[in-house]
Amino acid sequence: MPAFLAQLAAPGMQFVRAAHSDGTQLRYLFDPERESFAEFLTDGEIWTVRQGGPVALWDDVERSLVAWQDAGAPEIDSVRLRVTPACHRYWIGQAPSLYWEHRIT
């Protein structure tokens, strides 16, 4: 469910894993259309997120995940979808923070 919510929050985003030659693991979110990224850096068990570009991708994802947790972490079957010629609308319950609209271009 968290990965599904992340994709709803930032639909053009791609998650990329890579590794340095020294074995250091790298994790990124990229949204090429919005020219934005988030890089996840780890120091032991502490994670830091560095973001760049006009859209703070991780902020969008984190907001959705926190709202989902605050709603009691509902299961995937609680997601509703309405498809129209102009957009796709997704929502969970009545919480405005658990509503996403993706326009069709």
C-alpha positions as CSV (number, residue, x, y, z in Angstrom):
1,M,0.0,0.0,0.0
2,P,2.8,2.6,0.7
3,A,4.2,2.2,-2.8
4,F,0.7,2.5,-4.3
5,L,0.1,5.7,-2.3
6,A,3.5,7.1,-3.4
7,Q,2.6,6.6,-7.0
8,L,-0.8,8.4,-6.4
9,A,1.0,11.3,-4.7
10,A,3.6,11.7,-7.5
11,P,2.3,9.7,-10.6
12,G,5.2,10.6,-12.9
13,M,7.8,9.5,-10.4
14,Q,10.2,6.6,-10.8
15,F,12.1,4.9,-8.0
16,V,15.7,4.0,-8.9
17,R,18.2,1.9,-6.9
18,A,21.9,1.9,-7.7
19,A,25.2,1.1,-6.0
20,H,28.6,2.8,-5.9
21,S,31.7,0.6,-6.7
22,D,32.3,0.6,-2.9
23,G,29.0,-1.1,-2.3
24,T,27.2,2.0,-1.0
25,Q,23.5,1.7,-1.9
26,L,21.8,4.7,-3.6
27,R,18.1,5.4,-3.8
28,Y,16.4,8.1,-5.8
29,L,13.0,9.3,-6.8
30,F,12.9,11.0,-10.2
31,D,10.1,12.8,-12.0
32,P,11.5,13.7,-15.4
33,E,8.5,15.7,-16.5
34,R,8.6,17.9,-13.5
35,E,12.4,18.0,-13.5
36,S,12.5,17.0,-9.8
37,F,14.2,14.4,-7.7
38,A,14.6,13.1,-4.1
39,E,17.8,11.3,-2.9
40,F,17.8,9.1,0.1
41,L,21.0,9.1,2.1
42,T,21.6,6.7,5.0
43,D,24.0,6.9,7.9
44,G,23.4,3.7,9.8
45,E,19.7,3.7,10.8
46,I,19.3,7.5,10.2
47,W,17.9,8.5,6.8
48,T,18.1,11.9,5.2
49,V,16.3,13.1,2.1
50,R,17.7,15.7,-0.2
51,Q,15.3,17.1,-2.8
52,G,15.8,19.2,-5.9
53,G,13.7,20.8,-8.7
54,P,10.5,22.7,-8.7
55,V,8.5,20.0,-6.9
56,A,9.4,18.5,-3.5
57,L,8.6,14.9,-4.5
58,W,9.2,13.3,-1.1
59,D,7.1,15.9,0.7
60,D,4.1,14.9,-1.5
61,V,4.7,11.2,-0.8
62,E,5.3,11.7,2.9
63,R,2.1,13.8,3.2
64,S,0.1,10.9,1.7
65,L,1.7,8.2,3.8
66,V,1.2,10.2,7.1
67,A,-2.5,10.8,6.1
68,W,-2.9,7.1,5.4
69,Q,-1.4,6.1,8.7
70,D,-3.5,8.7,10.5
71,A,-6.6,7.1,8.9
72,G,-5.7,3.8,10.4
73,A,-3.7,2.4,7.5
74,P,-6.7,1.2,5.5
75,E,-6.2,-1.7,3.1
76,I,-6.1,-1.4,-0.7
77,D,-9.7,-2.4,-1.1
78,S,-10.7,0.9,0.6
79,V,-9.4,2.9,-2.4
80,R,-12.1,4.2,-4.7
81,L,-11.6,5.3,-8.3
82,R,-13.7,7.3,-10.7
83,V,-12.6,7.5,-14.3
84,T,-13.9,10.3,-16.5
85,P,-12.8,11.5,-19.9
86,A,-10.9,14.3,-18.2
87,C,-9.3,12.7,-15.2
88,H,-8.9,9.8,-12.8
89,R,-9.9,10.4,-9.2
90,Y,-8.8,8.3,-6.3
91,W,-9.8,8.6,-2.7
92,I,-9.9,6.8,0.6
93,G,-12.8,7.6,3.0
94,Q,-13.7,11.3,3.5
95,A,-10.3,12.7,4.3
96,P,-9.3,15.5,1.9
97,S,-5.6,14.5,2.4
98,L,-6.5,11.1,0.9
99,Y,-7.8,12.4,-2.4
100,W,-5.8,12.5,-5.7
101,E,-6.8,13.7,-9.1
102,H,-4.8,12.9,-12.2
103,R,-5.8,14.9,-15.2
104,I,-5.6,13.2,-18.6
105,T,-3.7,15.4,-21.1
